[in-house]
Structures are given as C-alpha cells and as structure tokens.
Amino acid sequence: TSTNFLGTLDSIDLIFKASSTEWMRIEAGGNVGIGRVPTAGVMLDISRTIPTATGLFERGIFVNPFWSIADPVGSKVGIHARPTLTHTSGTATELTGFFVNPRITGIGGTTTNLFGTWNLIANNAASSTVTNARSMYLSTPSNFGIMTNLHGLYIDDHSGIGTNVSANLWSVGTTSLNYFQGNVVIGTSTPSAPLHVFASGTMAAEFAVNQIGGGASGIRLTNT
C-alpha cells in the first residue's frame, strides 16, 4: 500500500550501498543509475569498470527469461523496446529503438571479433519443430503517417576507416541461399527489371562474372 514502501518522502535520492560502496541510485526525479550516478536524460544508466578479466563469458546485462509451459500461447519476448514520441509540431532529429555501440579504447592489443550485435538462435528440443527460424526479423507495421524513406535494412557507408576489406554485406556458406522476392537493384533506386544494374563512374563494365574451376557455366539464362 501507499504506507508500506521502501524509499524516501522528500526530494533526496535513494542510494543503495554494499561494503560501504554505492552501487545503485534512484534519483528523486525517477532516473536510475547502477554502478554510477545516472547521466542527465538517461532513465536507466548502467556502468561499471571491471578491474580484471576472468576469462569467462562476461556480460554487462544478461536477460534469460524461462517459460516452462506445456501449451504456450502468444508471443514470448526477451527484451521489448518500444520508445514512443508524441508531438504535434517541430522536427525530431532521431527516434531509435535500440542503439548498440561497442568500442575498443586504449593503445595496442588485438581484438579478434568486434560485433555490433550477435544473434544466435537454436532449437534444443529434440522433438520440437520450429516453422520459421530467423536470426533477425525486420518488419514495419501499418502506419498512418508519411515515411519519406522506408528501409528494412539501411547500411551506411563505412569505407575509408583503416580497414583492409570493407563490405556492406558479406555472406558465407556454399549451400546457403541469398533469396530476394522483390527487385534486385544495384546503383539505382528506380529499377526497370527484376535485376537492374546501373554502373556510373569509371567502371569498365556494368556486369562481370569471374568463374574459378570447371563445371557449370558462369551464367545460365532459362525462360520458363
């Protein structure tokens, strides 16, 4: 009830300590900081400096909901982010549902892999069937406003930053398919055919095929 609670009755922050060290703070305005005082404008701010590496799979936040239901109905979501912006005038610079920014600092050292996101899905039930398994699913629901540019996946230019190989999209696997139901366009946003390649600049040819080894032909055209 309103008379039974853990907190304060004045405009003073609520501080949680362990071994005389502050580890969490709930500000009088409602923002929460874990491992630090909340940054201005951040509702939940989590930060901690790990003094030594343990060699384990270390995680900043671990979310592991476990549903043990004989007949599960409905959607089950581990993390649900749905920021809402309500305004009637003016221009908002950005509204982002999920922002990921891992970074390496310091001087020297080598990091084998640096991932923005790592999606790993698995079906560990021997007798269970998953109809559609998608490591990443991008969908835009119905809307009533105007979206000038709508991209299911937008990859910004990241060339010229000291990399040996810079690829916006890199797919591996000799048996994997790259399936596109709609038009496939390169170099233009107004296709006139299911596959439209438009080259500009100093390209020697608009389309080139380099085949290594024998076997099937490099290009096969079939009329059905």
FIGU-570848 format. One line per field, with one value per residue: x, y, z of N, C-alpha, C in turn; residue in three letters; residue number from 1. Coordinates in steps of 0.001 Angstrom, whole numbers, plus 500000, padded with zeros to 6 digits. Last residue first. Example, Ala and Ser with C-alpha at 12.3 -4.5 7.8 and 13.67 -1.06 7.14 Angstrom:
BEGIN
n.X = (512850	513190)
n.Y = (497750	494310)
n.Z = (507080	507800)
ca.X = (513670	512300)
ca.Y = (498940	495500)
ca.Z = (507140	507800)
c.X = (512900	513200)
c.Y = (500030	496700)
c.Z = (507870	507800)
r = (SER	ALA)
k = (2	1)
end
This chain:
BEGIN
n.X = (511082	514290	517368	520793	523698	527136	529181	528271	529815	533161	536191	537501	535812	534612	533417	531461	530028	528491	529363	532871	534609	533762	533864	530486	528029	525732	523063	521112	518350	516149	513509	513613	513958	514268	515453	517785	520985	523018	521154	518353	515905	512492	511590	512710	515787	518117	520792	521361	524183	526276	528572	529085	528583	528273	528247	527771	529682	533082	536390	539467	541126	540424	540453	538120	536977	533450	530849	527658	525010	522334	519154	516421	513967	513301	511673	511372	509023	506114	503314	500961	499963	501128	501740	505196	507912	510520	513028	514716	517419	517290	514458	512663	509523	508874	510404	509544	510953	512447	514711	515338	516853	517332	518667	520448	522166	523508	525151	525987	528642	531646	534798	537308	539964	541897	545000	547165	547202	545522	542004	538982	536415	532868	529413	526627	523272	519981	516744	515016	515276	514644	515869	514989	511771	510428	507108	504180	503250	504364	505606	507318	508321	510136	510165	511689	511904	513510	512097	508779	506406	502986	500658	500976	502275	501638	503417	506073	508308	510347	512675	514818	517519	519869	522489	524783	527545	529348	531887	532740	536011	538306	538255	540118	539648	537765	535274	533239	529932	526655	523528	520702	517606	517123	519006	519210	522422	523289	523195	526236	526858	525892	522976	520476	517406	515090	513364	514028	515646	517273	518602	521575	523931	526308	528707	530206	530078	529158	526836	523970	521732	519810	517593	517762	515150	512727	511071	510612	511958	511745	509578	506362	503267	501401	500239	500839)
n.Y = (480345	480417	480939	481344	481326	481799	479881	476384	473842	472908	474364	477432	480418	483098	486207	488432	491693	494573	496983	497722	499527	502481	505170	506228	503642	501119	499345	496575	494890	492413	493023	496405	498983	500693	503176	503466	502055	500297	497513	495626	493315	493129	490455	488240	486836	484892	483198	480120	478026	476472	477863	480647	484181	487551	490837	494179	496171	495776	496256	495153	496702	499970	502703	503731	503568	502930	502842	504035	502123	500265	499447	497483	498528	501909	504539	507943	509226	508276	509626	507720	505330	501972	498553	497729	496264	494087	491757	489449	487288	484553	482671	479968	478731	476341	474020	471293	468924	466882	468131	471421	473529	475551	478844	481760	484583	487546	490180	493478	494332	492726	491966	489579	489920	492613	493371	496095	499756	501793	502586	500889	499795	499413	499105	500309	500302	501069	500775	502778	506243	509068	512346	515020	516261	519362	520812	519290	517329	514210	511511	508623	505764	502726	499760	496730	493888	490851	488374	487400	485399	485446	482658	479872	476677	474183	473937	476029	477785	480272	482336	485028	486336	488706	490415	492925	492439	489435	487124	484147	484384	485670	487798	490785	493349	495450	496878	499517	500023	501218	502144	503961	504744	507339	510139	512849	512658	509478	508432	507409	503840	501360	502402	504795	506032	508742	510062	512345	511405	508421	505710	503948	501479	501320	502696	500861	499519	497034	498592	500782	502874	505793	508031	511623	513662	515029	512683	510143	507146	503564	501019	500920	501386	503246	502426	498808)
n.Z = (431400	430264	431747	431609	433449	433636	433885	433863	435909	435394	436760	438232	438670	436824	437013	435326	435331	434156	433191	433123	434267	436054	436663	436664	437123	436294	437322	436963	437964	437834	437067	435731	436330	439470	440909	442197	441397	442098	441684	442774	442529	443572	445841	447030	447241	448962	448979	450654	451360	450649	451263	453158	453770	452869	453693	452970	452833	453434	453182	454206	455868	457194	457656	456688	454118	454521	455321	454730	456311	455506	456485	456001	455225	454933	453567	453366	454299	455549	457071	459050	459769	459260	459992	460780	459362	460372	460399	462238	462403	462315	462184	461438	461336	462808	464728	466727	469030	469993	471104	471594	470877	468397	468381	467307	467841	466883	467967	466971	466526	467426	466763	467282	468302	469115	470477	471545	471560	473814	474272	473267	471202	471588	470696	470557	469634	470294	469391	468424	468084	466467	465780	465624	465028	464517	465060	466530	468130	469473	471090	470784	472473	472265	472953	473313	475062	475323	474937	474521	473095	472101	472475	474606	475395	477079	479237	479997	481221	480172	481365	480460	480709	480126	481374	480732	480368	480755	479947	480045	481613	482200	483850	484011	486483	486981	485142	485882	484838	484382	483310	483682	482695	481655	481021	481538	482885	484163	487564	488967	488801	489295	487962	488327	487218	487629	489408	490807	492795	491614	492930	492504	493476	494838	497000	499568	501970	501168	499168	498950	497314	497798	496540	496795	498068	498560	500794	501463	499941	500357	500318	501990	502997	502331	499995	500000)
ca.X = (510027	512988	516315	519514	522669	525835	529163	528555	528669	531818	535308	537282	537019	534374	534688	531435	531179	528266	528242	531699	534869	533650	534955	531863	528415	527101	523408	522445	518753	517557	513744	513633	513072	514521	514278	516619	519825	523376	522492	518896	517279	513520	511334	511432	515128	516824	520506	520718	523172	524946	528387	528319	529423	527575	529159	527081	528413	531914	535196	538315	541675	540154	541610	538380	537995	534740	531876	528992	525688	523738	519945	517792	514001	514277	511449	512241	509646	507525	504111	501666	499013	501213	500952	503742	507338	509158	512747	513454	516980	518231	515091	513774	510356	508450	510306	509673	510233	511179	514872	514361	517499	516233	518856	519196	522371	522244	525421	525020	527610	530298	534048	535990	539681	540580	544275	546269	547760	546578	543349	539753	537705	534046	530619	527872	524383	521250	517822	514511	515931	513996	516030	516180	512613	511113	508553	504861	502310	504500	504339	507477	507203	510088	509182	511948	510947	513653	513124	509802	507316	504385	501052	500139	502446	500992	503103	504629	508086	508944	512475	513504	517268	518421	522103	523394	527081	528238	531444	531863	534678	538385	538148	539379	540447	539210	535725	534576	530834	528069	524295	522103	518322	516230	519010	518394	521250	523573	522568	525132	527197	527327	523594	521853	518099	516151	512963	513229	514325	517181	517339	520963	522723	526159	527422	530342	530332	530532	527316	525396	521971	521114	517657	517988	516513	513355	511489	509436	512068	512043	510991	507216	504293	502098	500986	500000)
ca.Y = (479427	481007	479965	482016	480471	482447	481037	477647	474544	472526	473897	475998	479685	481727	485503	487143	490835	493244	497007	497004	499068	501030	504613	506498	505002	501492	500614	497016	496108	492622	492352	494962	498721	499550	503079	503244	502865	501578	497957	496762	493470	493509	491644	488078	488130	484918	484619	480883	478991	475890	477441	479398	482997	486294	489727	492911	496458	495244	496946	494793	496052	498547	501912	503873	504567	502752	502740	503889	503365	500132	500516	497459	497408	500866	503396	506817	509600	507940	509601	508915	506274	503298	499568	497598	497585	494280	493178	489664	488684	485159	483850	480372	479775	476559	475462	471803	470154	466536	467110	470376	472487	474703	477394	481076	483138	486836	488773	492541	495251	492595	493066	489881	489055	492019	492852	494972	498419	501737	502284	502068	499453	500119	498552	500985	499477	501643	500012	501754	504952	508188	510893	514588	515434	518262	520747	520274	517860	515645	512177	510072	506475	504152	500485	498168	494618	492297	488544	488369	485475	485767	484054	480621	478131	474634	472774	475937	476339	479893	480909	484556	484923	488540	489068	492638	493606	490153	488235	484856	483823	484609	486492	489829	492281	495646	495561	499190	499508	501323	501060	504112	503647	506787	508681	512443	513503	510578	508478	508361	505234	501481	501227	504536	505009	508073	508768	512511	511894	509849	506130	505187	501860	500512	502903	501394	500961	497175	497296	500527	501518	505212	506787	510374	513162	515086	514016	511011	508404	504782	501271	501039	500358	503450	503675	500000)
ca.Z = (431858	430023	431476	431410	432858	433527	434766	433208	435346	435824	435694	438145	439042	437250	437038	436002	435086	434714	434122	432615	432904	435935	435853	437039	436791	436653	436701	437350	437267	438145	438344	435542	435197	438581	440041	443050	441062	441511	442043	442030	442988	442608	445057	446347	447174	448286	449121	449591	451785	450460	449875	453128	453602	453112	453430	453198	453487	452728	453645	453377	454679	457087	458023	458121	454411	453873	456354	454176	455957	455880	455874	456499	456154	454649	454449	453000	453030	455679	455848	458654	459209	459863	459297	460864	459601	459896	460289	461528	462508	463236	461590	462301	460752	461419	464537	465367	468739	469352	470066	471934	471669	468842	468458	467613	467817	467002	467676	467546	466990	466873	467349	466721	467159	469349	469318	471756	471402	472814	474722	473622	471774	471124	471332	470218	470092	469859	470014	469324	467900	467434	465717	464894	465894	463855	465160	465699	467129	469269	470799	470687	471861	472616	472147	473325	474231	475532	475945	474131	474234	471849	472365	473678	475371	475849	478406	479786	481266	480219	481107	480915	480446	480204	480965	481085	481101	480162	480772	479117	481421	481209	484490	483193	485882	487180	485602	485411	485864	484048	483915	483305	483332	482662	480880	480401	482660	483254	486230	489057	488568	489115	488560	487944	487994	486874	488871	489591	493191	491825	492333	492970	492749	493617	496322	498217	502020	501643	499623	499092	497788	497490	497303	496072	498210	497239	500402	501447	500681	499624	500526	500819	503123	503605	499952	500000)
c.X = (508658	511917	514988	518482	521373	524862	527815	528459	529109	530753	533932	536317	536703	535699	534459	532804	531048	529451	528025	530599	533655	533824	534898	532835	529861	527374	524776	522769	520091	518048	515194	513851	513019	513497	514485	515333	518703	522213	522759	520268	517921	514880	512433	511120	513826	516209	519244	520659	522634	523833	526994	528014	528542	528520	528456	528006	527651	530663	534015	537081	540565	540785	541389	539516	538267	535712	533251	530016	527081	524472	521366	518581	515367	514138	512399	512061	510533	508188	505554	502439	499685	500277	501064	503042	505822	508699	511363	513130	515738	517924	516001	514515	511415	509336	509975	509491	510514	510351	513579	514335	516548	516859	517564	519428	521074	522477	524131	525402	526490	529407	532679	535359	538363	540200	542961	545539	546726	547135	544325	541129	538442	535285	531863	529062	525687	522390	519141	515623	515399	514515	515191	516221	513793	512000	509112	506362	502960	503573	504587	506146	507462	508993	509119	510949	511221	512727	513326	510803	508503	505162	502543	500617	501607	501098	502513	504356	506586	508832	511007	513288	515909	518093	520605	523053	525658	527858	530388	531216	533936	537051	538331	539388	539552	540081	537240	535000	532170	528900	525737	522918	519747	516861	518171	518330	520509	522300	522985	524510	525988	527784	525087	522388	519505	516947	514033	512863	513422	515759	517183	519671	522122	524905	527384	528964	530510	530991	528782	525639	523482	521225	518908	518024	516635	514831	512174	509794	510780	512139	511360	508660	505161	503190	501750	500877)
c.Y = (480043	480008	480688	480983	481239	481483	481730	478800	475865	473332	473584	475651	478197	481031	484118	486514	489567	492358	495650	497072	498377	500615	503100	505816	505212	502915	501032	498287	496553	493790	492434	494313	497233	499462	501925	503152	502544	502456	499269	497108	494557	493630	491907	489273	487943	486314	484881	482356	479755	476856	476877	478983	481746	485131	488440	491780	495177	495604	496479	495453	495701	497988	500416	502960	504775	503839	502488	503866	503068	501369	500417	498507	497271	499753	502279	505709	508486	508206	509266	508705	507569	504235	500906	498693	497442	495689	493365	491148	488870	486641	484488	481512	480193	477582	475710	473314	470614	467762	466827	469359	471394	473501	476734	479579	482466	485340	488002	491137	494478	493708	493083	491031	489406	491214	492245	494587	497339	500324	502279	501633	500751	499621	499217	500380	500119	500846	500518	501038	503954	506785	510222	513078	514922	517538	519521	520122	518893	516069	513675	510666	507972	504854	501943	498855	496108	493009	490003	488513	486340	485838	484217	482068	478780	476151	473194	474774	476109	478375	480575	483109	484494	487103	488910	491256	493416	491344	489051	485994	484603	483955	485344	488461	491359	494605	495627	497856	499179	500772	501172	503066	503650	505618	508090	510947	513059	511367	509705	508486	506120	502905	501296	503337	504828	507149	508050	511209	512091	510251	507605	505424	503103	500853	502111	501535	501597	498633	497463	499076	501275	503833	506035	509193	511830	514703	513935	512438	509195	505983	502510	501205	500377	502419	503930	501246)
c.Z = (431659	430414	431342	430995	432788	432861	434764	434192	434747	435124	436213	437015	439003	437502	437618	435888	435899	434346	434774	433652	432311	434479	435745	436099	437223	436222	437206	436590	437830	437303	438798	436902	434881	437469	439063	442241	442028	441123	441330	442581	442131	443286	444053	445458	446394	448380	448303	449971	450580	450865	449621	451706	453659	452835	453825	452784	453813	453508	452810	453978	453695	455824	457967	458558	455880	454316	455745	455305	455413	455389	456405	455743	456798	455694	454040	454031	452512	454335	456210	457365	458754	459117	460019	460080	459639	460245	459676	461565	461655	463439	462631	461603	461772	460728	463072	465368	467315	468987	469313	470801	472113	469549	468898	467576	468246	466822	467942	467118	467656	467421	466676	467493	466498	468125	469772	470492	471660	472773	473556	474114	472059	471862	470763	470985	469628	470478	469451	470074	468912	467163	466791	464739	465081	464860	464458	465882	466228	468135	470663	470270	471905	471829	472605	472406	474378	474551	476309	475267	473795	473155	472165	473656	474275	475771	477066	478847	481222	480176	481288	480497	481011	479803	481198	480545	481595	481022	480034	479899	480345	480928	483507	483864	485080	486497	485764	486011	485226	485197	483457	484059	482817	483414	482003	480189	481404	483007	485431	487676	488838	488881	488257	488689	487446	487788	488070	488908	491980	492184	492646	492197	493379	492837	495026	497573	500639	501553	499973	499509	497812	498119	496867	497036	497482	497310	499042	501050	500559	500533	499727	501271	501876	503837	501241	500000)
r = (THR	ASN	THR	LEU	ARG	ILE	GLY	SER	ALA	GLY	GLY	GLY	ILE	GLN	ASN	VAL	ALA	PHE	GLU	ALA	ALA	MET	THR	GLY	SER	ALA	PHE	VAL	HIS	LEU	PRO	ALA	SER	PRO	THR	SER	THR	GLY	ILE	VAL	VAL	ASN	GLY	GLN	PHE	TYR	ASN	LEU	SER	THR	THR	GLY	VAL	SER	TRP	LEU	ASN	ALA	SER	VAL	ASN	THR	GLY	ILE	GLY	SER	HIS	ASP	ASP	ILE	TYR	LEU	GLY	HIS	LEU	ASN	THR	MET	ILE	GLY	PHE	ASN	SER	PRO	THR	SER	LEU	TYR	MET	SER	ARG	ALA	ASN	THR	VAL	THR	SER	SER	ALA	ALA	ASN	ASN	ALA	ILE	LEU	ASN	TRP	THR	GLY	PHE	LEU	ASN	THR	THR	THR	GLY	GLY	ILE	GLY	THR	ILE	ARG	PRO	ASN	VAL	PHE	PHE	GLY	THR	LEU	GLU	THR	ALA	THR	GLY	SER	THR	HIS	THR	LEU	THR	PRO	ARG	ALA	HIS	ILE	GLY	VAL	LYS	SER	GLY	VAL	PRO	ASP	ALA	ILE	SER	TRP	PHE	PRO	ASN	VAL	PHE	ILE	GLY	ARG	GLU	PHE	LEU	GLY	THR	ALA	THR	PRO	ILE	THR	ARG	SER	ILE	ASP	LEU	MET	VAL	GLY	ALA	THR	PRO	VAL	ARG	GLY	ILE	GLY	VAL	ASN	GLY	GLY	ALA	GLU	ILE	ARG	MET	TRP	GLU	THR	SER	SER	ALA	LYS	PHE	ILE	LEU	ASP	ILE	SER	ASP	LEU	THR	GLY	LEU	PHE	ASN	THR	SER	THR)
k = (224	223	222	221	220	219	218	217	216	215	214	213	212	211	210	209	208	207	206	205	204	203	202	201	200	199	198	197	196	195	194	193	192	191	190	189	188	187	186	185	184	183	182	181	180	179	178	177	176	175	174	173	172	171	170	169	168	167	166	165	164	163	162	161	160	159	158	157	156	155	154	153	152	151	150	149	148	147	146	145	144	143	142	141	140	139	138	137	136	135	134	133	132	131	130	129	128	127	126	125	124	123	122	121	120	119	118	117	116	115	114	113	112	111	110	109	108	107	106	105	104	103	102	101	100	99	98	97	96	95	94	93	92	91	90	89	88	87	86	85	84	83	82	81	80	79	78	77	76	75	74	73	72	71	70	69	68	67	66	65	64	63	62	61	60	59	58	57	56	55	54	53	52	51	50	49	48	47	46	45	44	43	42	41	40	39	38	37	36	35	34	33	32	31	30	29	28	27	26	25	24	23	22	21	20	19	18	17	16	15	14	13	12	11	10	9	8	7	6	5	4	3	2	1)
end
